Amino acid sequence: MMSPPQLIKLGHNLTLLGYFSLMTGLFAWHLLIEPAAAHLMSIIIFLQLGPLMFPLRGLLNGKLYTHAWSMYLAIFYFIIGVWYTGSSEDLMIGLYVIFTSLMFFTGCVLYTRFMGKQLKAQENPE
């Protein structure tokens, strides 16, 4: 069994791995692997990568609140992945987005749960 500090570190690392994998995968897919029409490129990049920019600083700094609300962002990308898997030509990117968003979500849950317990224990030493 892992100790709470180990679980916090695991959660943070899993969050960052899922986050950056999701970001680089979407970027590579839309710009290199399956580029969209030139007139749609900026819109697709803005709408799919733009929301990932909001939590970047808080995730890198290990902010509890940022990890907590980033779970909703991970769910949003999970839905995008499910949407992509509905098309046979986008099946691979859909599965990739599902996998990385679940990794992002799981890391956020672990970090939030155990960091919150640790902070509560530090506030109320008994």
N, C-alpha and C positions, 0 to 999 in steps of 0.2 A: 504494500500500500504506500502510495506517495504522500509525503507531508504537504500541508497547505502551501508553504512557500514554493515547493516544487510544482504543485498544481497551478499556482499563480503564474509561474514562469512558463509552464507548458501552455497555459491558456493564452498568454501574451504572444508567445512564439507561434502558436497555431493560428491566432488571429492575424498576425502579420504575414504569415505564409499564405493563408487563404486570400487575404486582401491583395497582396502584391501579385499573386498568381492570377487572380481574377482580373486585375488591372492589365497586366501584361498580356494575358490571353485574349481579352477583348480588343486590346490595341493591335496585337499581331493579326488577329482574325480580320478585323475591319480594314487594316491598312496593307497587309502583306499577303495573307492567304486567300481571302475572298473579298477583294476590294469592291466597294459599292461604286455607283456612278459618281463622277466627280462633283456634280452639283449637290449630291446628298451627303457627301463625306463629312463635312463639317457639322451638319445636323446630327448625324449618327454618332459621331465622336462626342459632341457636346452632350447629347441626351444619355449616352450609355457610360461615358467615362466621367462626365461632369459631376454627378452625384458622389462618385468615389473620392473626389477631392476634398469634400467637406470634413470628414473625420481624420484626415491624414496626420495632422499635427498632434491631435489628442491621442491617437493610437500609438504613434511613435513615442510619445511621452508617458504612456501608460495611465492615462486619465480614466478613472472609473466611470464617470458619467458618459464619456465618449464611447467607451466599450458598451455601455448599456444601451444607448440609442442606436449604435451601429448594428445591433441585432436586427432592427427593422430594415435597415439598408440591405443586410444580407438576405432577408426574406424577399425583398424587392428583386434582387438579382436571381434568387431561386426561381421566382415566378418568370423572369425573363428566360431562364434556362429551360423551364418547362414549355414555354411558348416556342422556343427554338426547336425543341425536340419534336414538335408537331409536324415539322417539315422534314422530309427525308434527306434533302440536300444540306440542311443545317443540323442534322442529328448530332454530329461530333462536337460542334461548338456548344450545343445545348447540354450535352452530357458533361462537358468540361465546365460550363458555367454552373451547373447543378452541383458538381463535386466541389468546386472551389468556394461556392457560396455556402455550402454546408460546412466546409472546413472553417471558413470565416465566422459563421454563426456559432459553431461549437466552441471555437476559441473564445469568442466574446462571452458566451454563457459561463465557461469555466473561469475566466478571469473575473467576471463580475461577481459570480457567486463566492469565490474564495477570497478575493480582495475585499469584498464587502464584509465578510465574516471577520477577516483580519482587522479591518479598520474599526469594526464594532467592538471587538475584543480589546483593542488598544484604548478606545474611549471609555469602556467600562471594565477596568481591571478588577477582578474579584478574587 
